[in-house]
Amino acid sequence: MSNQYDLVIVGGGYSGLMAAKTAGELGLKTVLIEMKHDISKANRVDCQTLLPMAEGEGYLEEIVNLDPKTGVIKFVKNDVSFKSGSPYRNVYGLELDSIDGQTLKFGDPNVQRKLGDKGRICVALDKSKVLASLLEQAKAAGAEVITGTVVTGVSKTDEGVKLTTNKGKEFSATFAIAADGANSKMVQQLGLNKDRGYYSSMTVLGYYAEDLKLPDPEVIYYAVARYEDAGVITAIGPRPYDNKNVVVFICVDCRVDLLKFKEYFTKETKLSKWFEGAKMELVNSSCGNMWATLEKPYKDNVLLVGDTCWCQESENFGALLSGALASRAVKEAIKNNNPTEEGIKSYLEWWDNSFYKNPKYQRDQLMGNYLLGTILNNEEISFLFSKLNTTLPASIHPYTLFADLGEEIGKVAGEIQEKMPSVLAGLGRLQQESPAEILKDAAAAGFPNR
Ligand SMILES: Cc1cc2nc3c(=O)[nH]c(=O)nc-3n(C[C@H](O)[C@H](O)[C@H](O)COP(=O)(O)OP(=O)(O)OC[C@H]3O[C@@H](n4cnc5c(N)ncnc54)[C@H](O)[C@@H]3O)c2cc1C
């Protein structure tokens, strides 16, 4: 038997929950289906920051504010807000590190800290608490939430769309929102992965750490390494609690044994001193496909949000915002009795203007730090960082960050070329080749859900 809704949402991450909260508030008959039993359990590994928030730094043509008293986070231009439900901690800088201890700083934390909130580049949140808070807000707004259920099929109907689940139930709705993340079943079933650029299957191990000996507790560290011929990032970010961090090992090549890398990194590199006497608890591991951004986040009455339609570089920021705006567009279409692509055009226009057709963002792009370890070896990474001994602008903007870096490299290119020409040859690949070409060996070992 089929249940009839205005909107069915697949996935209860940031994007799906924000879509459910918004739809409920707008009076849409909404159901959210999530495969996890406990939505607040953050199975998906991430550094739990909300980025970027540097003073005046726009992202996706938005500015984000956090009210320290109420914990309300607001995307100002689109007038989208939610209660975070989490303590937070300001982050005042980002540092790239080579495994032999060369550093490249984006912002001087001592300078930024003096500016208070105006000096932060982002905030660290407790993702489980935010998920729990969003869930509560979605339910309070009237959205129905079904957990422990996997959506297995999607098809177009005369009235809109029909979804099937692993429990044999059917859900019919005027629209669906696919918010089921990087390995989206919905996108696969809609046929949108068929010709899509695929970078690789990225494996991740996430730990909660206590008592790390970091140079500064309010900085995000990205250690960039090559290991077994692949690029591996170790991202260390603050949690919103004293002496607590998230440590995430990330590899763009799923053949690499990350547990072995973790042992090597925390015991044998120069940075192992950060881990002396620290407690590390493995909290989650995941493998997410890294896809190129889709041209249109819509097909057959299904709107795509968050990681389903772009690379994870839209981040938590983009996931939250796109979820809210997709539900708003659904409301407009239903109100205007126009349940078609034309009816939801405000969402597609937002997507085009703020991201897809925005010259600031390149679609076939992957954050440069993921690729550094593939295009340069450890000696070259160390040499490069040692030559960039200036502090770059305080930022964690996934797109502009590497443009700033490129500019700085340009200033010392002559010296690099003279002393270690292979560095510029390696970096040149970022201009000449797409991420898919650079990662083609890793991609061949991956498992895209086309
Ligand atoms: C290593 C790493 C570090 C990161 N660090 C940061 C960071 O510090 N800051 C930041 O802003 N972003 C970060 N990101 C990106 C961020 O995590 C994602 O962009 C964000 O989680 C996307 O949210 P989402 O709701 O679109 O998808 P997800 O969070 O993946 O949620 C998808 C939901 O759908 C459910 N689901 C999947 N399939 C089905 C199905 N068939 N039926 C029902 N339910 C289903 C899943 O269980 C899940 O709950 C990071 C990502 C990675 C990989």
The ligand as an SDF file (V2000), in Angstrom:
LIG
                    3D

 53 58  0  0  0  0  0  0  0  0999 V2000
   36.7670   13.1720    5.6950 C   0  0  0  0  0  0  0  0  0  0  0  0
   35.7550   14.2390    5.5640 C   0  0  0  0  0  0  0  0  0  0  0  0
   35.8510   15.3690    6.3620 C   0  0  0  0  0  0  0  0  0  0  0  0
   34.8920   16.3630    6.2440 C   0  0  0  0  0  0  0  0  0  0  0  0
   34.9990   17.4370    7.0620 N   0  0  0  0  0  0  0  0  0  0  0  0
   34.0830   18.4310    6.9580 C   0  0  0  0  0  0  0  0  0  0  0  0
   34.1730   19.5530    7.8040 C   0  0  0  0  0  0  0  0  0  0  0  0
   35.0170   19.6520    8.6910 O   0  0  0  0  0  0  0  0  0  0  0  0
   33.2830   20.5590    7.6140 N   0  0  0  0  0  0  0  0  0  0  0  0
   32.3130   20.5030    6.6720 C   0  0  0  0  0  0  0  0  0  0  0  0
   31.5530   21.4600    6.5460 O   0  0  0  0  0  0  0  0  0  0  0  0
   32.1700   19.4140    5.8990 N   0  0  0  0  0  0  0  0  0  0  0  0
   33.0280   18.3810    6.0100 C   0  0  0  0  0  0  0  0  0  0  0  0
   32.9090   17.2830    5.2150 N   0  0  0  0  0  0  0  0  0  0  0  0
   31.7870   17.2150    4.2540 C   0  0  0  0  0  0  0  0  0  0  0  0
   30.4650   16.9130    4.9640 C   0  0  0  0  0  0  0  0  0  0  0  0
   30.6270   15.8310    5.8370 O   0  0  0  0  0  0  0  0  0  0  0  0
   29.3820   16.5670    3.9390 C   0  0  0  0  0  0  0  0  0  0  0  0
   29.3560   17.5350    2.9130 O   0  0  0  0  0  0  0  0  0  0  0  0
   28.0070   16.5010    4.6210 C   0  0  0  0  0  0  0  0  0  0  0  0
   27.9710   15.4810    5.5900 O   0  0  0  0  0  0  0  0  0  0  0  0
   26.9200   16.2070    3.5990 C   0  0  0  0  0  0  0  0  0  0  0  0
   25.6740   16.0730    4.2460 O   0  0  0  0  0  0  0  0  0  0  0  0
   24.4900   15.2940    3.5330 P   0  0  0  0  0  0  0  0  0  0  0  0
   23.3020   15.4540    4.4180 O   0  0  0  0  0  0  0  0  0  0  0  0
   24.3780   15.7290    2.1150 O   0  0  0  0  0  0  0  0  0  0  0  0
   24.9530   13.7610    3.4700 O   0  0  0  0  0  0  0  0  0  0  0  0
   25.2860   12.7420    4.6350 P   0  0  0  0  0  0  0  0  0  0  0  0
   25.7530   13.4210    5.8510 O   0  0  0  0  0  0  0  0  0  0  0  0
   26.1510   11.7020    4.0250 O   0  0  0  0  0  0  0  0  0  0  0  0
   23.8570   12.1000    4.9950 O   0  0  0  0  0  0  0  0  0  0  0  0
   23.2250   11.1530    4.1370 C   0  0  0  0  0  0  0  0  0  0  0  0
   22.2310   10.3640    4.9780 C   0  0  0  0  0  0  0  0  0  0  0  0
   21.4720    9.5150    4.1250 O   0  0  0  0  0  0  0  0  0  0  0  0
   21.3510    8.2300    4.7060 C   0  0  0  0  0  0  0  0  0  0  0  0
   21.1220    7.2890    3.6020 N   0  0  0  0  0  0  0  0  0  0  0  0
   22.0060    6.9320    2.6440 C   0  0  0  0  0  0  0  0  0  0  0  0
   21.4250    6.0880    1.7570 N   0  0  0  0  0  0  0  0  0  0  0  0
   20.1480    5.9110    2.1750 C   0  0  0  0  0  0  0  0  0  0  0  0
   19.0640    5.1480    1.6770 C   0  0  0  0  0  0  0  0  0  0  0  0
   19.1520    4.4400    0.5290 N   0  0  0  0  0  0  0  0  0  0  0  0
   17.9000    5.1500    2.3740 N   0  0  0  0  0  0  0  0  0  0  0  0
   17.7810    5.8910    3.5090 C   0  0  0  0  0  0  0  0  0  0  0  0
   18.7750    6.6340    4.0260 N   0  0  0  0  0  0  0  0  0  0  0  0
   19.9520    6.6490    3.3590 C   0  0  0  0  0  0  0  0  0  0  0  0
   22.6610    8.0450    5.4340 C   0  0  0  0  0  0  0  0  0  0  0  0
   22.5800    7.0670    6.4420 O   0  0  0  0  0  0  0  0  0  0  0  0
   22.9320    9.4480    5.9890 C   0  0  0  0  0  0  0  0  0  0  0  0
   22.3620    9.6360    7.2480 O   0  0  0  0  0  0  0  0  0  0  0  0
   33.8280   16.2400    5.3120 C   0  0  0  0  0  0  0  0  0  0  0  0
   33.7160   15.0890    4.5380 C   0  0  0  0  0  0  0  0  0  0  0  0
   34.6780   14.0960    4.6550 C   0  0  0  0  0  0  0  0  0  0  0  0
   34.5430   12.8650    3.8000 C   0  0  0  0  0  0  0  0  0  0  0  0
  1  2  1  0
  2  3  1  0
  2 52  2  0
  3  4  2  0
  4  5  1  0
  4 50  1  0
  5  6  2  0
  6  7  1  0
  6 13  1  0
  7  8  2  0
  7  9  1  0
  9 10  1  0
 10 11  2  0
 10 12  1  0
 12 13  2  0
 13 14  1  0
 14 15  1  0
 14 50  1  0
 15 16  1  0
 16 17  1  0
 16 18  1  0
 18 19  1  0
 18 20  1  0
 20 21  1  0
 20 22  1  0
 22 23  1  0
 23 24  1  0
 24 25  2  0
 24 26  1  0
 24 27  1  0
 27 28  1  0
 28 29  2  0
 28 30  1  0
 28 31  1  0
 31 32  1  0
 32 33  1  0
 33 34  1  0
 33 48  1  0
 34 35  1  0
 35 36  1  0
 35 46  1  0
 36 37  1  0
 36 45  1  0
 37 38  2  0
 38 39  1  0
 39 40  1  0
 39 45  2  0
 40 41  1  0
 40 42  2  0
 42 43  1  0
 43 44  2  0
 44 45  1  0
 46 47  1  0
 46 48  1  0
 48 49  1  0
 50 51  2  0
 51 52  1  0
 52 53  1  0
M  END
$$$$
